Amino acid sequence: MTVARPTTLDEAVDALAAMPDAQLLAGGTDFMVEVNFGHRRPTEVVALRRVAELRSHSTDGDEIVLGANVTYSQLQTELAEALPGLAAAARTVGSPQIRNAGTIGGNVGTASPAGDTLPFLAAVEADVVLASAGGTRCLPLADFITGAKQTAILPGELISEVRFADVRGPQQFLKVGTRNAMVISIACCAMVVDIDRRRVRCAFGSVAARPLRPTEAEDFISEALDWSALDAEADAVDRFAELAAGAAEPITDHRGTAEYRRHTVKVMARRALTRSLRA
């Protein structure tokens, strides 16, 4: 096996240009499971953990910039005040060992329907920045994730960062699983109440092939909300939850039935909105 160990982003993209089909390795929390079970046998690897540029996070004007190697532990500690919804999602991921190793870039790149950070990133309408030897390009998350565990990344590209506009207002993350910790979600929900833009945005995971934005529900509640008091009538909250559940495209699998997932979306939508209005 050939392993490249770059220490800069330039070295990383050069290594990937020389080995465009190489497996990218950061935290390895998904990839190494497949290796250990014999499902993957890579012959070339570009290891990214030493690339300092990918481990940083910053606020660029009114924009949040997260390097691809920012870990779940960093999200839940260093960014808890600025991004409480994303920090809450990070806290639900695996064990402390997994959170110390796993990265937001890995979660985005894996593109699992159950990826815990993806609903939040969908709700804030994040962009994914891709780097290659030829330069960079930026794709909305909605265009980057093309299906279940499928992305628009091209040979020779790697995720360098995730960017999104800072949001002032309540943020929520809710997750339902078969137990309270160290579990893949049956369904999860992220919500941001954008006070400046007077817009409620939410997204759901594990109820469609990609993170699901119930845009009709968002449009309805954004119009129905009393923004001066940050409040809404009970029937408007109920209607929002019904519209969100109606947008879901769940499947039945070993973790839950489609019917249960749709019910869960309704409950989480109502609960996330109610908590936001009380915030």
Order of alpha helices (4+ residues) and beta strands (2+ residues): beta-alpha-beta-alpha-beta-beta-beta-alpha-alpha-alpha-alpha-alpha-beta-beta-alpha-beta-beta-beta-beta-beta-beta-alpha-alpha-alpha
